[in-house]
Amino acid sequence: MIAETFTDWSSRLQRFCAQLLRNRHDAEEIVQEVFARLLAKPDQFDLGKAPEVLLFRMARNRCIDAHRKRAPRNNVDIEPVAPEPTDHSDLEAALQQLPDDERETLLLTAVDGLGYREVADILGCSLGTVAARRYAAIQKLRTRLKPSGPTS
């Protein structure tokens, strides 16, 4: 069961964590820690109907912990996430400028395809908050990505 769950969800969790931490190596470690915890204590966790809620919540909490540990240090060598070979560098930059809560909400709904209820469960907020954060994120992205005027 856990091996199938790892196969189904590990790459999506790594992408989510890499976006939150802006560090691919740390994201991989966190996903490994999440699944190691599941393997160590399988009867503590219910991967039944909606494993994504448990997995994303565990990963998100580990990302928050990692961010807290790293925050007080001023001279930290951070390995930046290498950009994917795409034409979407403007979008990536605009996503990174969003507040964390709006970026998390948008990534979970738009990129990972989770429903509002699942995202609300993962983030520990209401459906209305999910909708408001997603709307605010989209509006900010539209503003930032809007062409800067007519070209001649």
Secondary structure, 3 states (H helix, E strand, C coil): CHHHHHHHHHHHHHHHHHHHHCCHHHHHHHHHHHHHHHHHCHHHCCCCCCHHHHHHHHHHHHHHHHHHHHCCCCCCCCCCCCCCCCCCHHHHHHHHHCCHHHHHHHHHHHHCCCCHHHHHHHHCCCHHHHHHHHHHHHHHHHHHHCCCCCCC
